Amino acid sequence: MTRDEVLSMKPGRELDALVMRTVFKAEKKDIGDECYWVSEVNGEEVCWPRWFSPSTDIAAAWEVVEGIDYLDVHKYKDRYVCAVYGNKPNRAEGKTVAEAICKAALLAVTGKWR
């Protein structure tokens, strides 16, 4: 997926699924409502529920933030800009903080710098 395709995505299930697969390295296993996305972390299986939506829910987006070393979020008028710093700074914006965080994290993980 290109940088422009990521930036043009709307918050919701498709963006959430991309974050789960790319950022969390999770697979959809649909074991039940409480264990829909599954990933292995430090040798243990970690599950996220079906309704886990980091692109629309700030509490879920905070779990994305937990995996990022350095991140800034700023509000400019009616938009939020999230910058993730690593080898190169990366920025994404959204109508909500959760959207901006998810897009910036995706771009950082995939190396789609501007």
Backbone as a chain_set.jsonl record, in Angstrom:
{"seq": "MTRDEVLSMKPGRELDALVMRTVFKAEKKDIGDECYWVSEVNGEEVCWPRWFSPSTDIAAAWEVVEGIDYLDVHKYKDRYVCAVYGNKPNRAEGKTVAEAICKAALLAVTGKWR", "coords": {"N": [[0.853, -1.175, 0.0], [0.552, 2.23, -0.79], [1.906, 5.382, 0.423], [0.125, 7.535, -0.053], [-2.264, 6.114, -0.357], [-2.631, 5.067, 2.22], [-2.897, 7.475, 3.669], [-5.273, 8.421, 2.596], [-7.23, 6.758, 3.549], [-10.277, 6.118, 5.298], [-11.28, 6.386, 8.739], [-12.101, 3.372, 10.46], [-13.195, -0.057, 9.952], [-11.528, -1.14, 7.84], [-9.137, 0.377, 7.985], [-8.514, -0.17, 10.651], [-8.028, -2.973, 10.481], [-5.752, -2.994, 8.875], [-3.931, -1.69, 10.563], [-3.882, -3.556, 12.66], [-2.783, -5.843, 11.371], [-0.334, -4.816, 10.392], [0.99, -3.05, 12.291], [0.583, -4.276, 14.837], [1.165, -6.853, 14.132], [-0.727, -8.873, 14.015], [-3.048, -11.569, 13.507], [-6.184, -12.314, 12.021], [-8.247, -14.349, 13.736], [-10.692, -14.938, 14.736], [-11.738, -16.236, 17.106], [-13.678, -15.783, 18.86], [-15.816, -13.291, 20.382], [-14.205, -12.005, 22.314], [-11.639, -12.647, 21.534], [-10.484, -11.934, 18.766], [-8.535, -10.768, 17.066], [-5.224, -11.924, 16.949], [-1.968, -12.12, 18.267], [1.515, -12.835, 18.779], [3.351, -12.028, 21.571], [6.323, -11.619, 23.148], [6.524, -14.415, 23.381], [4.012, -15.126, 24.251], [0.502, -15.517, 23.621], [-1.51, -12.889, 22.538], [-4.635, -11.291, 22.646], [-7.121, -9.376, 20.924], [-10.322, -7.875, 21.065], [-13.206, -8.206, 18.869], [-14.41, -5.699, 18.564], [-12.35, -3.896, 18.881], [-10.982, -0.913, 17.955], [-8.706, 0.961, 16.816], [-8.574, 3.174, 15.105], [-10.774, 4.745, 15.563], [-11.303, 4.898, 18.271], [-9.956, 6.416, 21.001], [-8.85, 5.221, 23.284], [-8.136, 2.674, 22.362], [-6.374, 3.49, 20.361], [-4.372, 4.429, 21.946], [-3.037, 2.117, 22.672], [-1.627, 1.631, 20.346], [0.127, 3.778, 20.452], [1.675, 3.009, 22.644], [3.561, 1.283, 21.573], [5.361, 2.881, 20.267], [8.331, 4.737, 20.158], [8.847, 7.594, 20.149], [6.631, 10.214, 19.881], [4.622, 12.859, 18.701], [1.689, 14.833, 19.044], [-0.323, 17.246, 17.6], [-2.755, 19.854, 17.483], [-4.253, 21.523, 14.852], [-6.297, 23.937, 14.056], [-9.038, 22.419, 12.802], [-7.935, 19.898, 12.568], [-5.837, 17.103, 13.429], [-2.41, 16.474, 13.859], [-0.061, 13.973, 13.737], [3.163, 13.122, 14.59], [5.668, 10.805, 14.15], [8.74, 9.865, 15.352], [11.745, 8.477, 14.28], [14.089, 6.847, 12.432], [13.675, 8.74, 10.474], [11.609, 11.664, 10.554], [8.059, 11.311, 10.567], [4.862, 12.157, 9.403], [1.323, 12.319, 9.832], [-2.084, 13.17, 9.289], [-5.379, 13.716, 10.687], [-8.956, 13.811, 11.221], [-9.483, 13.163, 13.777], [-7.644, 12.437, 16.81], [-7.102, 9.71, 17.122], [-7.284, 8.702, 14.487], [-5.13, 10.09, 13.244], [-2.939, 9.098, 14.739], [-3.005, 6.333, 14.096], [-2.552, 6.342, 11.304], [-0.015, 7.608, 11.133], [1.535, 5.767, 12.583], [1.291, 3.483, 10.952], [2.601, 4.391, 8.609], [5.149, 4.816, 9.659], [5.926, 2.218, 10.477], [5.926, 0.863, 8.037], [7.777, 2.276, 6.63], [7.169, 4.359, 4.859], [8.067, 7.117, 4.301], [7.807, 10.667, 4.001]], "CA": [[0.0, 0.0, 0.0], [1.362, 3.438, -0.877], [1.695, 6.421, 1.441], [-1.108, 8.256, -0.372], [-3.407, 5.23, -0.088], [-2.81, 5.052, 3.681], [-3.39, 8.784, 4.106], [-6.642, 8.656, 2.118], [-8.169, 5.825, 4.182], [-11.205, 6.63, 6.303], [-11.291, 5.6, 9.969], [-13.077, 2.289, 10.448], [-12.748, -1.452, 9.949], [-10.423, -1.4, 6.918], [-7.938, 0.967, 8.574], [-8.226, -0.966, 11.85], [-7.446, -4.251, 10.07], [-4.394, -2.721, 8.408], [-3.142, -1.423, 11.775], [-3.705, -4.817, 13.391], [-1.85, -6.705, 10.636], [0.966, -4.194, 10.143], [1.607, -2.511, 13.497], [0.539, -5.276, 15.905], [1.538, -8.157, 13.57], [-1.79, -9.774, 14.458], [-3.829, -12.287, 12.505], [-7.599, -12.463, 12.357], [-8.529, -15.753, 14.009], [-12.117, -15.023, 15.055], [-11.961, -17.292, 18.094], [-14.868, -15.352, 19.587], [-15.864, -11.85, 20.547], [-13.095, -11.508, 23.126], [-10.357, -12.985, 20.927], [-10.72, -11.851, 17.324], [-7.199, -10.56, 16.525], [-4.276, -12.644, 17.791], [-0.557, -11.906, 17.975], [2.401, -13.376, 19.802], [4.2, -11.004, 22.163], [7.23, -12.229, 24.133], [6.217, -15.83, 23.524], [2.644, -15.344, 24.721], [-0.559, -15.1, 22.716], [-2.266, -11.714, 22.967], [-5.877, -11.192, 21.88], [-7.904, -8.14, 20.92], [-11.71, -8.204, 20.729], [-13.773, -7.839, 17.569], [-14.755, -4.282, 18.532], [-11.142, -3.087, 19.048], [-10.956, -0.006, 16.806], [-7.75, 2.025, 17.107], [-8.738, 4.359, 14.258], [-11.931, 5.527, 16.001], [-11.387, 4.9, 19.734], [-8.681, 6.908, 21.515], [-8.283, 4.24, 24.226], [-7.492, 1.655, 21.53], [-5.245, 4.143, 19.7], [-3.302, 4.536, 22.933], [-2.248, 0.877, 22.584], [-0.704, 1.848, 19.231], [1.14, 4.697, 20.971], [2.551, 2.28, 23.567], [4.626, 0.626, 20.822], [6.144, 3.88, 19.549], [9.296, 5.367, 21.054], [8.692, 9.035, 20.271], [5.472, 10.636, 19.108], [4.013, 14.152, 19.041], [0.389, 15.11, 18.438], [-0.682, 18.665, 17.673], [-4.024, 20.217, 16.854], [-4.225, 22.712, 14.014], [-7.675, 24.261, 13.702], [-9.952, 21.276, 12.916], [-7.199, 18.676, 12.227], [-4.771, 16.671, 14.324], [-1.224, 16.001, 13.161], [0.743, 13.086, 14.561], [4.517, 12.915, 14.075], [6.405, 9.698, 14.747], [10.163, 10.072, 15.086], [12.597, 7.295, 14.279], [15.187, 7.184, 11.526], [13.25, 9.984, 9.834], [10.29, 12.038, 11.078], [6.934, 10.941, 9.719], [3.655, 12.838, 9.857], [0.02, 12.026, 9.231], [-3.117, 13.974, 9.936], [-6.723, 13.169, 10.68], [-9.988, 14.613, 11.888], [-9.401, 12.796, 15.194], [-6.323, 12.014, 17.268], [-6.966, 8.272, 16.856], [-7.002, 8.535, 13.055], [-3.774, 10.572, 12.978], [-2.006, 8.153, 15.351], [-2.987, 5.089, 13.315], [-1.919, 6.567, 10.0], [1.411, 7.867, 11.34], [2.159, 4.5, 12.979], [1.376, 2.645, 9.744], [3.652, 4.904, 7.742], [6.434, 4.584, 10.327], [6.232, 0.784, 10.445], [6.164, 0.434, 6.659], [8.845, 3.073, 6.044], [6.638, 5.202, 3.784], [8.364, 8.478, 4.708], [7.65, 11.76, 3.017]], "C": [[0.898, 1.237, 0.0], [1.034, 4.401, 0.256], [0.377, 7.149, 1.191], [-2.35, 7.412, -0.107], [-3.685, 5.155, 1.408], [-3.434, 6.355, 4.138], [-4.827, 9.052, 3.68], [-7.675, 7.726, 2.759], [-9.04, 6.544, 5.207], [-11.081, 5.783, 7.571], [-12.38, 4.533, 9.895], [-12.406, 0.934, 10.287], [-11.553, -1.726, 9.039], [-9.1, -0.845, 7.468], [-7.537, 0.203, 9.832], [-7.527, -2.271, 11.49], [-6.006, -4.06, 9.596], [-3.46, -2.442, 9.579], [-2.869, -2.728, 12.518], [-2.67, -5.711, 12.697], [-0.439, -6.12, 10.579], [1.676, -3.748, 11.414], [1.687, -3.562, 14.598], [0.981, -6.662, 15.447], [0.539, -9.236, 14.004], [-2.467, -10.424, 13.252], [-5.268, -12.354, 12.973], [-7.865, -13.95, 12.531], [-9.984, -15.987, 14.353], [-12.434, -16.208, 15.963], [-13.223, -17.008, 18.896], [-14.816, -13.853, 19.759], [-14.657, -11.289, 21.298], [-11.734, -11.765, 22.499], [-10.526, -13.079, 19.41], [-9.398, -11.677, 16.569], [-6.201, -11.192, 17.481], [-2.854, -12.362, 17.314], [0.256, -12.559, 19.081], [3.327, -12.265, 20.266], [5.008, -11.663, 23.273], [6.866, -13.683, 24.427], [4.823, -16.148, 24.022], [1.631, -14.832, 23.712], [-1.335, -13.934, 23.328], [-3.479, -11.599, 22.055], [-6.484, -9.797, 22.003], [-9.31, -8.506, 20.485], [-12.129, -7.687, 19.354], [-14.001, -6.323, 17.476], [-13.556, -3.362, 18.76], [-10.956, -2.231, 17.802], [-10.002, 1.162, 17.06], [-7.917, 3.275, 16.246], [-9.923, 5.242, 14.675], [-12.031, 5.694, 17.516], [-10.03, 5.293, 20.313], [-8.048, 5.942, 22.518], [-7.565, 3.127, 23.464], [-6.275, 2.246, 20.826], [-4.067, 4.28, 20.664], [-2.452, 3.265, 22.952], [-1.259, 0.946, 21.423], [0.448, 2.725, 19.714], [2.14, 3.963, 21.859], [3.722, 1.601, 22.851], [5.544, 1.583, 20.081], [7.056, 4.599, 20.534], [9.069, 6.866, 21.234], [7.611, 9.525, 19.322], [5.0, 11.991, 19.622], [2.661, 14.234, 18.37], [0.077, 16.583, 18.668], [-2.03, 18.866, 17.008], [-3.833, 21.522, 16.101], [-5.632, 22.946, 13.495], [-8.562, 23.034, 13.879], [-9.276, 19.946, 12.588], [-6.182, 18.366, 13.322], [-3.628, 16.157, 13.466], [-0.413, 15.175, 14.144], [2.093, 12.908, 13.869], [5.164, 11.79, 14.864], [7.863, 9.881, 14.357], [10.91, 8.757, 15.24], [13.809, 7.648, 13.452], [14.927, 8.501, 10.814], [11.901, 10.365, 10.436], [9.194, 11.703, 10.065], [5.685, 11.586, 10.275], [2.431, 12.335, 9.106], [-0.999, 12.879, 9.96], [-4.465, 13.284, 9.837], [-7.688, 14.107, 11.368], [-10.003, 14.345, 13.384], [-7.966, 12.404, 15.527], [-6.093, 10.547, 16.918], [-6.614, 8.019, 15.393], [-5.564, 8.941, 12.741], [-2.724, 9.616, 13.532], [-1.88, 6.891, 14.498], [-2.267, 5.27, 11.987], [-0.423, 6.813, 10.145], [2.146, 6.585, 11.728], [2.315, 3.573, 11.785], [2.509, 3.089, 8.838], [5.035, 4.672, 8.344], [6.851, 3.123, 10.232], [6.603, 0.314, 9.041], [7.269, 1.228, 5.979], [8.424, 3.964, 4.894], [6.823, 6.68, 4.137], [8.073, 9.465, 3.608], [8.924, 12.566, 3.034]], "O": [[1.897, 1.278, 0.718], [0.028, 4.257, 0.95], [-0.403, 7.357, 2.12], [-3.377, 7.939, 0.321], [-4.843, 5.175, 1.825], [-4.393, 6.349, 4.91], [-5.529, 9.827, 4.33], [-8.874, 7.891, 2.533], [-8.589, 7.462, 5.891], [-10.804, 4.586, 7.485], [-13.451, 4.767, 9.335], [-11.195, 0.802, 10.466], [-10.651, -2.471, 9.423], [-8.071, -1.519, 7.421], [-6.352, -0.044, 10.057], [-6.537, -2.637, 12.124], [-5.141, -4.885, 9.891], [-2.321, -2.908, 9.588], [-1.745, -2.971, 12.954], [-1.788, -6.268, 13.35], [0.543, -6.853, 10.704], [2.857, -4.046, 11.591], [2.733, -3.727, 15.225], [1.157, -7.556, 16.274], [0.921, -10.364, 14.318], [-2.455, -9.893, 12.142], [-5.541, -12.439, 14.17], [-7.725, -14.725, 11.584], [-10.465, -17.118, 14.272], [-13.268, -17.056, 15.647], [-13.77, -17.905, 19.538], [-13.861, -13.211, 19.322], [-14.149, -10.221, 20.954], [-10.753, -11.142, 22.907], [-10.689, -14.165, 18.853], [-9.16, -12.344, 15.562], [-6.312, -11.02, 18.695], [-2.574, -12.364, 16.115], [-0.246, -12.804, 20.178], [4.008, -11.635, 19.457], [4.444, -12.2, 24.225], [6.896, -14.122, 25.577], [4.481, -17.317, 24.197], [1.87, -13.835, 23.03], [-1.76, -13.989, 24.482], [-3.374, -11.785, 20.843], [-6.373, -9.136, 23.035], [-9.48, -9.364, 19.619], [-11.467, -6.831, 18.768], [-13.801, -5.735, 16.413], [-13.735, -2.146, 18.827], [-10.789, -2.765, 16.706], [-10.438, 2.236, 17.474], [-7.44, 4.343, 16.63], [-10.055, 6.365, 14.189], [-12.775, 6.552, 17.991], [-9.051, 4.569, 20.129], [-6.822, 5.856, 22.59], [-6.495, 2.685, 23.881], [-5.249, 1.576, 20.705], [-2.908, 4.249, 20.249], [-1.254, 3.338, 23.225], [-0.168, 0.381, 21.507], [1.611, 2.446, 19.419], [3.332, 4.269, 21.827], [4.765, 1.37, 23.461], [6.421, 1.141, 19.339], [6.621, 5.018, 21.607], [9.096, 7.359, 22.361], [7.666, 9.282, 18.117], [4.981, 12.237, 20.828], [2.495, 13.759, 17.246], [0.196, 17.095, 19.782], [-2.397, 18.14, 16.085], [-3.319, 22.5, 16.643], [-6.102, 22.239, 12.603], [-8.82, 22.638, 15.016], [-9.968, 18.956, 12.35], [-5.731, 19.256, 14.043], [-3.854, 15.482, 12.461], [-0.115, 15.625, 15.25], [2.145, 12.576, 12.685], [5.202, 11.821, 16.094], [8.186, 10.034, 13.178], [10.722, 8.025, 16.212], [14.49, 8.635, 13.731], [15.848, 9.282, 10.58], [11.122, 9.482, 10.795], [9.398, 11.806, 8.855], [5.463, 11.57, 11.486], [2.491, 11.98, 7.929], [-0.795, 13.262, 11.112], [-4.666, 12.389, 9.016], [-7.286, 15.073, 12.015], [-10.467, 15.172, 14.169], [-7.175, 12.08, 14.64], [-5.008, 10.181, 16.466], [-5.738, 7.207, 15.097], [-4.854, 8.213, 12.047], [-1.722, 9.348, 12.868], [-0.772, 6.438, 14.214], [-1.457, 4.428, 11.597], [0.364, 6.282, 9.361], [3.257, 6.341, 11.256], [3.36, 2.943, 11.623], [3.287, 2.266, 8.355], [5.984, 4.366, 7.623], [8.009, 2.827, 9.938], [7.486, -0.527, 8.874], [7.664, 0.894, 4.862], [9.245, 4.292, 4.037], [5.843, 7.414, 4.258], [8.093, 9.126, 2.424], [9.046, 13.543, 2.294]]}, "num_chains": 1, "name": "protein.A"}
